[in-house]
């Protein structure tokens, strides 16, 4: 399956390995970058990749501390 640059909730949840419910919670807690197109939440793959990279860096730093 080829990933598109802009993903919907289902595609982003599969990509990130979390449930759609978890993804909605992250959105409403302002924990993940997302935007609305019409009345649907969307995610840019490149932005999600950077978001995950920052999360991994924080985990590595916390483990070393």
Residue frames as a rotation matrix with the C-alpha (Angstrom) as fourth column:
UNK 1
0.578 0.816 0.000 0.00
0.816 -0.578 0.000 0.00
0.000 0.000 -1.000 0.00
UNK 2
-0.445 -0.716 0.537 1.44
0.700 -0.653 -0.290 3.37
0.559 0.247 0.792 -1.00
UNK 3
-0.032 0.392 -0.920 0.99
0.873 -0.437 -0.217 6.11
-0.487 -0.810 -0.328 1.57
UNK 4
0.376 0.222 0.899 -0.31
0.668 -0.738 -0.097 9.44
0.642 0.638 -0.426 0.39
UNK 5
-0.677 -0.659 0.327 1.13
0.304 -0.656 -0.691 12.69
0.670 -0.368 0.645 1.71
UNK 6
-0.552 0.579 0.600 -2.23
-0.808 -0.550 -0.213 13.64
0.206 -0.602 0.771 3.25
UNK 7
-0.803 0.207 -0.558 -3.87
0.236 0.971 0.021 10.89
0.547 -0.115 -0.829 5.30
UNK 8
0.176 0.900 0.400 -7.24
-0.476 -0.278 0.835 10.52
0.862 -0.337 0.379 6.96
UNK 9
0.255 -0.022 0.967 -7.78
-0.964 0.078 0.256 9.17
-0.081 -0.997 -0.002 10.48
UNK 10
0.927 0.162 0.338 -7.83
-0.164 0.986 -0.024 5.52
-0.338 -0.033 0.941 9.40
UNK 11
0.711 -0.703 0.015 -4.69
0.255 0.238 -0.937 5.81
0.655 0.670 0.348 7.28
UNK 12
0.048 -0.709 0.704 -2.81
-0.627 -0.570 -0.531 7.77
0.778 -0.416 -0.471 9.95
UNK 13
0.484 0.151 0.862 -3.83
-0.837 0.367 0.405 5.35
-0.255 -0.918 0.304 12.71
UNK 14
0.976 -0.177 0.126 -2.55
0.208 0.930 -0.302 2.42
-0.064 0.321 0.945 10.62
UNK 15
0.469 -0.840 0.272 0.66
0.066 -0.274 -0.959 4.31
0.881 0.468 -0.073 9.82
UNK 16
-0.083 -0.489 0.868 1.30
-0.797 -0.490 -0.352 5.18
0.598 -0.722 -0.349 13.47
UNK 17
-0.532 -0.095 -0.842 0.12
0.169 0.962 -0.216 1.84
0.830 -0.257 -0.495 14.86
UNK 18
-0.943 0.330 -0.029 -2.51
-0.044 -0.211 -0.976 3.31
-0.329 -0.920 0.214 17.18
UNK 19
-0.333 0.901 0.278 -6.28
0.906 0.388 -0.172 3.02
-0.262 0.194 -0.945 17.19
UNK 20
-0.294 0.325 0.899 -8.44
0.492 -0.755 0.434 5.74
0.820 0.570 0.062 15.63
UNK 21
0.773 0.603 -0.200 -9.82
0.452 -0.301 0.840 6.43
0.446 -0.739 -0.505 19.15
UNK 22
0.271 -0.774 -0.572 -6.30
0.815 -0.132 0.565 7.05
-0.513 -0.619 0.595 20.45
UNK 23
-0.603 -0.505 0.618 -5.59
0.781 -0.530 0.329 9.33
0.161 0.681 0.714 17.51
UNK 24
0.224 0.769 0.599 -8.75
0.410 -0.632 0.658 11.36
0.884 0.099 -0.457 18.19
UNK 25
0.813 0.034 -0.581 -7.69
0.578 -0.165 0.799 11.68
-0.068 -0.986 -0.154 21.85
UNK 26
-0.222 -0.968 -0.119 -4.24
0.879 -0.252 0.405 12.91
-0.422 -0.014 0.906 20.79
UNK 27
-0.402 0.145 0.904 -5.90
0.628 -0.675 0.387 15.50
0.666 0.724 0.180 18.52
UNK 28
0.553 0.767 0.326 -8.19
0.277 -0.538 0.796 16.84
0.786 -0.351 -0.510 21.21
UNK 29
0.744 -0.404 -0.533 -5.36
0.550 -0.084 0.831 16.89
-0.381 -0.911 0.160 23.77
UNK 30
0.907 -0.384 -0.174 -3.28
-0.417 -0.754 -0.507 18.83
0.063 0.533 -0.844 21.20
UNK 31
0.382 -0.775 0.504 -0.59
-0.267 0.429 0.863 16.14
-0.885 -0.464 -0.043 21.29
UNK 32
-0.255 -0.422 0.870 -0.34
0.686 0.555 0.470 15.46
-0.682 0.717 0.148 17.56
UNK 33
-0.683 -0.020 -0.730 -0.21
-0.348 -0.869 0.350 17.77
-0.642 0.494 0.587 14.51
UNK 34
-0.471 0.623 0.625 -3.45
0.833 0.546 0.084 17.55
-0.289 0.560 -0.776 12.53
UNK 35
-0.873 0.269 -0.406 -5.71
-0.330 -0.940 0.086 19.85
-0.358 0.209 0.910 10.56
UNK 36
-0.088 0.925 0.370 -9.31
0.320 0.378 -0.869 19.88
-0.943 0.043 -0.329 9.47
UNK 37
-0.982 -0.018 -0.188 -10.28
-0.175 -0.278 0.945 19.82
-0.069 0.961 0.269 5.83
UNK 38
-0.180 0.980 -0.083 -14.00
-0.267 0.033 0.963 20.45
0.947 0.196 0.256 5.79
UNK 39
0.521 0.400 0.754 -15.23
-0.826 0.014 0.564 18.48
0.215 -0.916 0.337 8.77
UNK 40
0.934 -0.224 -0.280 -12.60
0.226 0.974 -0.022 15.72
0.277 -0.043 0.960 8.54
UNK 41
0.618 -0.785 0.037 -9.28
-0.405 -0.278 0.871 15.49
-0.673 -0.554 -0.490 10.35
UNK 42
0.906 -0.415 -0.076 -6.24
0.092 0.370 -0.924 15.11
0.412 0.831 0.374 8.11
UNK 43
0.622 -0.783 0.011 -2.53
0.001 0.015 1.000 14.46
-0.783 -0.621 0.010 8.71
UNK 44
0.711 -0.508 -0.485 0.50
-0.645 -0.198 -0.738 15.25
0.279 0.838 -0.469 6.58
UNK 45
0.880 -0.370 -0.296 2.89
0.392 0.920 0.014 12.30
0.267 -0.129 0.955 6.43
UNK 46
-0.011 -0.961 0.278 6.02
0.412 -0.258 -0.874 14.47
0.911 0.105 0.398 6.44
UNK 47
-0.054 0.050 0.997 4.81
-0.710 -0.704 -0.003 16.33
0.702 -0.708 0.074 9.55
UNK 48
0.903 0.381 0.201 3.92
-0.417 0.654 0.632 13.05
0.109 -0.654 0.749 11.30
UNK 49
0.587 -0.759 -0.280 7.39
0.555 0.630 -0.543 11.72
0.589 0.163 0.791 10.46
UNK 50
-0.302 -0.692 0.655 9.02
-0.064 -0.671 -0.738 14.79
0.951 -0.264 0.159 12.07
UNK 51
0.342 0.535 0.773 6.68
-0.830 -0.215 0.515 14.48
0.442 -0.817 0.370 15.07
UNK 52
0.980 0.007 -0.198 7.70
0.060 0.942 0.331 10.83
0.189 -0.336 0.923 15.56
UNK 53
0.184 -0.983 0.023 11.38
0.508 0.075 -0.858 11.71
0.841 0.170 0.513 15.17
UNK 54
-0.226 -0.220 0.949 11.10
-0.551 -0.775 -0.311 14.34
0.804 -0.593 0.054 17.92
UNK 55
0.739 0.544 0.397 9.35
-0.643 0.395 0.656 11.81
0.200 -0.740 0.642 20.16
UNK 56
0.795 -0.486 -0.362 12.16
0.437 0.874 -0.213 9.29
0.420 0.011 0.907 19.63
UNK 57
-0.161 -0.879 0.449 14.83
0.154 -0.472 -0.868 11.91
0.975 -0.071 0.211 20.43
UNK 58
0.089 0.269 0.959 13.05
-0.834 -0.506 0.220 12.80
0.544 -0.820 0.179 23.70
UNK 59
0.960 0.281 0.001 12.84
-0.244 0.832 0.498 9.13
0.138 -0.478 0.867 24.70
UNK 60
0.441 -0.872 -0.212 16.55
0.572 0.455 -0.682 8.61
0.692 0.179 0.700 23.99
UNK 61
-0.295 -0.541 0.788 17.48
-0.239 -0.756 -0.609 11.69
0.925 -0.368 0.094 26.03
UNK 62
0.428 0.550 0.717 15.25
-0.834 -0.067 0.548 10.63
0.350 -0.832 0.430 28.92
UNK 63
0.939 -0.095 -0.330 16.85
0.151 0.977 0.149 7.17
0.308 -0.190 0.932 29.00
UNK 64
0.062 -0.997 0.042 20.33
0.516 -0.004 -0.857 8.67
0.854 0.075 0.514 29.22
UNK 65
0.005 -0.015 1.000 19.40
-0.535 -0.845 -0.009 11.01
0.845 -0.535 -0.012 32.07
